[in-house]
């Protein structure tokens, strides 16, 4: 009986030790890579037993979120934002290039697809549209600058609707009417394709803008070893293809 009790105690300790080894990472990420990151996080959990609780924000809001709630283990953001965090000594040394996301054009299902075969065609389509919808995040900021460069921003500003994030843009377009054009990260458009939204295609190559994303562990994170493992996994042979499949390219 004593031997059985001793064995049971050892087994319980062993099982308890195994359970405590599973970590939960707190991850702060830009929203444009959401489909790929969710798939990669699920694969990471399946392979390691560690989970990743992900908080998504637009790139301009990431810094505010870090300042207000710094208890994260990993941050994924454009290189300029990562550079700011690194300069403030908030990051560990490990880095991983997750990939880049281009800007695309969307309309609601059944609506006329605008001509976006060239920069000039895009310009004419924008002028002819009843309304334009895009965000105030990285994609929208670039598009605003592009429209100004094309010298059409003052002409279309009055028929433009802006939202803080891409999801709101897509939902607006789905429920919209008339000759309306939506712009957003290709990854976000693909999430709504077949749900009332049609992906027309990427903006022309000569005016395309790619936003890159880099993952890094935080120096103040409580799960340093697992955080570095997660960051490396994202850019590795299992994680990387999941990003590519979701529209996050190299």
N, C-alpha and C positions, 0 to 999 in steps of 0.2 A: 504493500500500500504506500509505504514511504517512497519507494522507487517511482511508482506511478505518479505520485504527487510531485516529486522532484522533476520528472519528465514533463509533466503538464506545465509546471512553472517555467521550465526552460523554453518549451514550445510557445507559451504565451508571451514570454519576453522576446523571442525571436520574431513572432508575428507582429508584436507591438513595435519592434525596431524597424521592421519592413514598412509598416504603415507610416511611421514618422518620417521616412525618407522621401515620401512623395511631397513635392513642393508645389505651391501655387504662386505663380509669377504675376505681378501686376504690370501690365504692358500698356503704355500710352502710344497711340499711333495715329498718323494722318489717315483720313477716311478713304482716300482714293484707292488704297490697296486692300480694302476690307475683304473682298471675296478671296483673294489669294492668301491673305494672312489667316483668315479663319480656317481655310483648308490645311494650311501648313501647321497651325496650332493643334488641330485635331490629329494630324499625323504625328506630331511631336508627343502628344499625350499618349497615343497608342504605342509608340516606340519606347517611351521612357517612364510613363506613369505620372509625369509632372503635368500640371495644367497651367494654362495661361488665361488669366482674366483680362480681357482687352477693353480699354476705353478708347473710343474713336473721337477725334476732334479735327476740325479743319486746320490746315497748317498754320494759318495766322493765329489761331487760338491755342496752339500747343504751349507756347511760352507762358501764357496766362495760367494754363492748367498746371504746368510744372510749378509755378510760383505759389499757386493757391493750394495745391495738393501734391507735394513732392514725393510722397511715399510710393514711388514706382520702382520697378526693377529694370525695365527695358523701355527705351523710347525709340520710335521709328518716325523719321521726319526727313524733309529735304535737306541736302548737305549744308545749305546756308544756316538752317536752324540748328543742325547738329554742330556746326562750327561755333555758333554762339554759346551753346551749352558746354562745349569743350573748353572754350575760352574762359568760361566761368567755373571751370574745374568741376563740373557736375557729372562727367562721364568717366567710365573706365576706359582702358586703351583699346579693347576689342571693338572692331567695326565689321559690318557686313553690308555689301551692296545688295539690296533686295531687288532692285530693278527700276524701271521707269514707266510712266504712264502718259500716253498722248491724249490730245483733246479730240473729241468726236462730236458729231451732229446727230440730233434725234428729232423725230416728229411722232405724233400719236399714230397709232395704227389706222390705216385707211386714208391718211392725209397725204397731200402732194409732197413728194420728196424734192427738196431744193437741189439745184445744180451746184455741186461743190467740186467740180472737176479741176478747177484752177483757182488761184487767188482772185482773179478778176470775176470769175463766175460766182464765187462765194460773196464777193462784194455786192454784185448785182442782186443775188438772192436775199441778202440782208436788207437791202434797200426796198425790195419788193415785198418782203414779209409783212404781215399784219402786226406781228409782235415777236419779240425776242425774249428768251428766258435763259438766265445763267446765274452762277453763284457769285459770292463775294470772297471766295477762297482763292487758292492759287490759280485755278483754271480761269475763273472769272476775271481776276486781275489781269491776267495775260490777254484775255479776249478784249477787255476794255482798252488796253494799250494798242492792240492790233487794230481795232476799229478807229481809234484816233489816228494811227499811222496811215490807215486807208482813207482818212479824211471824211469819215461818214458818221462819226460818233454823235456829233451835234444833231444830225438828221434822224438818228434812230433812238436817241436817248429817251424821247418821250413815249416810245412804244416798247420800252424795255422794262422787264420785271426781274428784280434781283432777290436771291435768297441766301441765307448764311451757308447752306450746305447743298451738296449735289442731290440728295434724296428728295428734298423739297422741290427742286427744279424738275426732276423726272415726274413726280406726282402731279405737278402743275401741268406739264405738257400732256400727260395722259388724260387729264380732265379738261383740257383746253378746247379751243374752237378756232375756226378760220385757218389762215395760212400762218401758222405759228412755228417758229424754229427754236429748239432747245440746244444748248451747248453744255458739255460737261466732260469729265474724265471718262475715257472709253470703258474703264472697268465698271463705273457706276451705271453707264447706259446699258451695258450688257446684263446687269442685274435685273433690269426691268423689261428687257426684250421678251416679247411674247406675253407680256402682262398688260398690254395696252400701248406699248411703246415700240417704235421701229428705229433701229440703228441705221442711219443713212450711210455713215462711213466716217473715217477720220478726216479732219480738215486737210486741205492740200499740203503736200510735203513742204512747199516753199514757205508756208506760214505756220507749219506745225510747231507745237511747243511740247517738249517732254519734261515732265517733272520727275526727277530721280528721288529715290528714297533709301536712306541708310539706317541700319539698326545698330544700336549701341546699348550696353548695360550702363546703368547709373552707378556712379561711385558710391552713392549712399544706400544702394539697394540691399535688402536683407538676404537675398538669395544670389550672391555673387557667382558662385560656381555654376548653378543651374541657369542663371541669366546668360552667362557666356556660352553655355552649351546651346541654349535656345537660339541665340544670335547666329552662331555658327551653323546650326541646323537650317535656318531660313535660307541661307545661301548655298547649302550643300546639295548632294545628289537627290535627296528625297524632297526637300522643301522647295528648291528652285523650280522644278517642273510644275509644281502646283500653282506658283505665281504666274508662270508663263501661260498655263491653261486658262487662267482668269483674266488674261489681257495685260499682265505686267511683264513687259519685255526687257531684254538685256540692254 
